[in-house]
Amino acid sequence: MVKRQSQIAALMLILAGLAAESVAGQEIPVVTGQTLAGKDVKLPADVRGKVAILIMGFSKNSSAQTGAWGKQVAEGPGKDAGVVFYQLPMLESVPRMIRGMVTRSIRNDTAPEMQEHMLPIFEKEKEWKSLVKFSAADDAYLLVLDGQGKVAWFGNGIWTPEAFRTLRTVVAKLLASSGAA
């Protein structure tokens, strides 16, 4: 049973690597929003010149996974001056008349120090889903952008030490190649 689980995990890593290669070099949708701390942000323009980590969720249930990733990024690579990160709850499909209530709920559930990194997105959800090869509503989806704002790495699913090591390695390589390390 353990051998079978290891084989499945290895296959999933290979498939994730193939998906990451197909996403690499692509541009993200141009969107504007405001963080829960009140800062206006335009992506990808406002992250150019830095390595950016974007952690996306497409459902309320994805918040457990996106929150785990956000905590680890904040405590690790997010502390580097050459790195910016945002958690992007995708809310376009939320009915307009309750978006304010949903946003307030997210703000209430977000630690004050993380509110500057929480950027609700109300547009282009279809384009984001296409970019990240959306397959599971409750997954976290991650993108690492290079200094030009293009996708350098893609991942999805729960936080694991192995996946986090991969993300950190990609970020370190991008910082080293930009001279920001």
C-alpha positions, 0 to 999 in steps of 0.5 A: 500500500505504501509503495502504491501511494509513493508511486501515485505521489511520484506520478502527481509530481511529474504531472504537476511539472508538465503543467508548470512547464505549459504555464511558464512564460505566460502572462497573468490577466491584467486586473485591479483591486484593493487589498483588505488594508486599502491599498490599490493594486494593479496586476501584473504592473505593480509586481514588476521588478520583484518576484511575486507569489500569487496564492489563489482560491476559487471557493470558500472551502479553498481558504484552508489551503490558501491560508496554509500557503499564505502563512508559510509564504509570509514566514519564509520567502515573503520576508525577502525584500525582493518578493511580494505576495498576495492571496487572491480570493476569486470572487467574480462568481459571488453575486454582486449584492453579497460581495460586500458581506463576503469581503467583510467576512474575509477581512474578519477572518484575516489577521491584521498583518496579512490584510495587506497581502489579501487582494480580492479579485472580482474580474476575469475569473475565467481567464485565471482558471484557464491559466492555472488549469483549474480542476478542483474548486477547493484547491489552492493554486499558486503562481510565481512570477518573475521580475517581468510579471510572467509565470515562472512556476505553477502549483496547486493543492495542499501545502506540503514540505516538498511543494514548499521546498520547490516554491522556495527553490524557484523563488531563490533562483529568480532572486539570484538571476535578478541580482536581488538575492 
